[in-house]
Amino acid sequence: MKFKQEHVQCISRSGLHRMAYTEWGDRHNPRVLICVHGLTRNGRDFDTLAEAMSGHYRVICPDVVGRGKSSRLRDPAGYEIPQYVADMVTLIARLGVERVDWIGTSMGGLIGMALASQEGTPVGKLLLNDVGPVITVEALHRIATYVGADPVWPSFADVLAYIKLISAPFGNLSEAQWWHLTENSVAQRADGRWGFLYDPQIATPFKATFVDQDIDLWPIYELIRCPTLVLRGAESDLLTRDTWQQMGLRGPHAELAEIPGVGHAPMFLSDDQISIARDFLLKA
């Protein structure tokens, strides 16, 4: 496993911040794949996929601001999709390319949708991983139960057990895979306890704007024109089967694929999931 840890300087209303990212493959390769994680995760979630795709692409896996090794914003009101899109535009400029392909899991998919819907978008192909233009109120309630929490644990083993519990919808993962997902999402603090690698204040805008109804982003989705694939966990509560099927009929008329035995969200840790992404991205 070989990657470089890099960062790019971005700006928000409250000043400058650093966005960290891992870079895989030949940095002179003009084909660039950007992989963006979910709400409380980070770019290391894509290590297995990035390694598999690094012979075809220069693969870039950012830690969205407030997560992983990236800075935390001084003003938490900036933890919103428009800021994340602006940061990604800065990142793409740093990479020096005109076009990128995009894989976005959950929040990373929403960022990808927003960027792909823009006139003159740099997004060439878009893979939306278990997210779409409708976020159900049931999913919003579930997110509200954990986002912004800052739990701590006395040992790594305790964290590992917790991650296995709350992330059970990821599917039937091996012990090594659970270990990898855990060790890259937590850190040991000065008092010896363990905590998550994200700013609890990422919840501030979510809680400030929370309404007890579905979020409808169809007007954004229907502006997308690039080739699109929507991957759904068959047991997902965030991307319903009805919305998923409609995504094949509206906007970019996305290709559809589904992973049995997985909820929110597929993590591209198995050969079958990686093959779905590879086949879509490399298809002429």
Secondary structure, DSSP 4 states (H G I P E B T S, - for coil): ---EEEEEEEEETTEEEEEEEEEES-TT-S-EEEEE--TT--GGGGHHHHHHHTTTSEEEEE--TTBTTSPPPSSGGG-SHHHHHHHHHHHHHHHT-S-EEEEEETHHHHHHHHHHTSTT--EEEEEEES--SEE-HHHHHHHHHHTT---EESSHHHHHHHHHHHTGGG-S--HHHHHHHHHTTEEE-TTS-EEESB-GGGHHHHHHH--SS-EE-HHHHTT--S-EEEEEETT-SSS-HHHHHHHTTSTTT-EEEEETT--S---S-SHHHHHHHHHHHH--
